[in-house]
């Protein structure tokens, strides 16, 4: 009986390590979920928007509050701590896309770039506590 004890203990340790890793993975996958206040500089001054993001594995859904109201995000993707999505905006008689790319930083903030028809700008985001 005691000959199998090391095998049983090693198996038990492996199971515990696997569970801990799975728990860390689930926590990382949900890390982007939440409400974020974002800002970036433009030639007209600083712009701010609110994002509501929901991460489910490598899929990202949610919405962004723009000047015209809430816009649903499209093509949302997550890869580790990196993510991307697009929103479509309409102004008068034209429609254009804004592509967001970002990374969840170790300090819990977001940093990335936003690409519009006028070019690319860096942006930052802070989680809004509820």
Buried (B, 14 or more C-beta within 10 A) or exposed (E): EEEEEEEEEEEEEEEEEEEEEEEEEEEBBEBBBBBBBBEBEEEEEEBEBBBBBBBEEEEBBBBBBBEEEEBEBEEBEBEEBEBBBBBEBEEEEEEEEBBBBBBBEEEEBBBBBBBEEEEEBEBBBEBEEE
